[in-house]
Amino acid sequence: MPDVIRRVDYYHTTIRDRPGESYKLLAQLAELGLNLVAFTAVPVGPNTTQLALFPEDSGSLESAAQRAGMRLDGPHPAFLVQGDDHLGALARIHQDLYRANVNIYASSGVTDGRGTFGYLIYVRPEDHDRAAGALGI
């Protein structure tokens, strides 16, 4: 399958770094019928973790978060790449962005162990449209 590259929005929220806190938030989102296309968690201090939520539908997440009293920072733009895993897959993506003089300031990827991968790419907002052009979207 050829790579599928799409623009995605993400939102940050910060939680206490304690067992079960991510579970509570993710369970709440599931109860509200919200589907995530990606999720990351990164420590941001000795007692806090920053979650990045990549919703399938940004408007639904914003509405649900408001009803639940959840504080979100966003939306922020990113890219989600999904495709067949092969040697050099990420290098080609980086090459396309390099040629367009776009800096990737953060990224995260994973393979599924069965031959496909997912890759999140964060670029500066002022580079987002140029990056989209370089990625062919």
C-alpha positions as CSV (number, residue, x, y, z in Angstrom):
1,M,0.0,0.0,0.0
2,P,1.3,3.5,-0.7
3,D,1.8,5.8,2.2
4,V,-1.3,7.6,3.3
5,I,-0.4,11.0,4.7
6,R,-3.0,13.3,6.3
7,R,-3.2,16.4,8.4
8,V,-4.3,15.8,11.9
9,D,-5.0,18.0,14.9
10,Y,-3.8,17.3,18.4
11,Y,-4.6,18.7,21.8
12,H,-2.5,18.7,25.0
13,T,-3.8,18.1,28.4
14,T,-1.7,17.6,31.6
15,I,-2.5,15.1,34.3
16,R,-1.0,14.0,37.6
17,D,1.6,11.3,37.1
18,R,-0.1,8.6,39.1
19,P,-1.3,5.1,38.3
20,G,-4.7,5.1,36.6
21,E,-4.8,8.8,35.5
22,S,-4.4,8.1,31.8
23,Y,-6.8,5.2,32.1
24,K,-9.4,7.5,33.6
25,L,-9.1,10.0,30.8
26,L,-9.0,7.5,28.0
27,A,-12.0,5.6,29.5
28,Q,-13.9,8.9,29.7
29,L,-13.2,9.7,26.1
30,A,-14.4,6.2,25.1
31,E,-17.6,6.6,27.1
32,L,-18.2,9.8,25.2
33,G,-17.8,8.0,21.9
34,L,-14.5,9.7,20.9
35,N,-12.1,7.8,18.7
36,L,-8.4,8.7,18.8
37,V,-6.1,8.1,15.8
38,A,-3.0,8.5,18.0
39,F,-2.0,9.2,21.6
40,T,1.2,10.0,23.3
41,A,2.2,10.6,26.9
42,V,5.4,12.4,28.0
43,P,6.5,13.3,31.5
44,V,6.8,17.1,32.0
45,G,7.9,17.3,35.5
46,P,8.3,15.1,38.6
47,N,4.6,14.8,39.1
48,T,2.9,15.5,35.8
49,T,2.5,14.0,32.4
50,Q,1.4,15.7,29.2
51,L,-0.9,13.8,27.0
52,A,-1.3,14.5,23.3
53,L,-4.7,13.5,22.0
54,F,-5.2,13.1,18.2
55,P,-8.9,12.8,17.7
56,E,-10.6,11.4,14.6
57,D,-13.0,14.3,14.9
58,S,-11.6,17.5,16.5
59,G,-15.0,19.2,16.9
60,S,-16.4,16.2,18.8
61,L,-13.4,16.2,21.2
62,E,-13.7,20.0,21.8
63,S,-17.4,19.7,22.6
64,A,-17.0,16.7,24.8
65,A,-14.1,18.3,26.7
66,Q,-16.1,21.4,27.3
67,R,-19.0,19.4,28.6
68,A,-16.7,17.3,30.9
69,G,-14.8,20.4,32.1
70,M,-11.5,19.1,30.6
71,R,-8.8,21.6,29.9
72,L,-7.3,21.2,26.4
73,D,-4.6,23.2,24.6
74,G,-5.1,23.1,20.9
75,P,-5.8,22.4,18.2
76,H,-2.3,22.1,16.9
77,P,-1.4,20.8,13.4
78,A,0.6,17.6,12.7
79,F,0.8,14.9,10.1
80,L,0.0,11.2,10.4
81,V,1.7,8.9,8.0
82,Q,0.6,5.3,7.6
83,G,2.0,2.8,5.1
84,D,3.9,-0.4,4.4
85,D,7.1,-0.8,6.5
86,H,10.2,-1.0,4.4
87,L,13.8,0.0,4.7
88,G,14.2,3.8,4.3
89,A,10.4,4.6,4.7
90,L,11.1,7.3,7.2
91,A,14.2,8.5,5.4
92,R,12.2,9.3,2.3
93,I,9.7,11.4,4.3
94,H,12.5,13.3,6.0
95,Q,14.2,13.8,2.6
96,D,11.0,15.4,1.2
97,L,10.7,17.8,4.1
98,Y,14.5,18.5,4.0
99,R,14.3,19.4,0.4
100,A,11.4,21.9,1.2
101,N,13.6,23.3,4.0
102,V,11.1,22.2,6.6
103,N,12.4,21.2,10.1
104,I,10.7,18.3,11.9
105,Y,10.9,19.4,15.5
106,A,9.4,16.2,16.9
107,S,8.2,12.9,15.7
108,S,7.1,9.5,16.9
109,G,6.7,6.2,15.0
110,V,5.9,2.6,15.4
111,T,5.5,-0.6,13.3
112,D,2.8,-3.0,13.9
113,G,5.0,-6.1,13.6
114,R,3.0,-7.2,10.5
115,G,4.5,-5.0,7.9
116,T,2.9,-1.5,8.4
117,F,3.9,1.6,10.3
118,G,2.5,4.8,11.7
119,Y,4.4,8.0,12.1
120,L,3.5,11.3,13.7
121,I,5.3,14.4,12.4
122,Y,5.3,17.8,14.2
123,V,6.4,20.8,12.3
124,R,6.2,24.5,13.2
125,P,2.8,26.1,12.4
126,E,4.5,28.5,10.0
127,D,5.9,25.5,8.1
128,H,2.8,23.4,8.0
129,D,1.5,24.4,4.5
130,R,4.9,24.1,3.0
131,A,5.3,20.7,4.6
132,A,1.9,19.6,3.3
133,G,3.0,20.5,-0.2
134,A,6.3,18.6,0.2
135,L,4.4,15.6,1.4
136,G,2.0,15.7,-1.5
137,I,-1.2,16.6,0.4
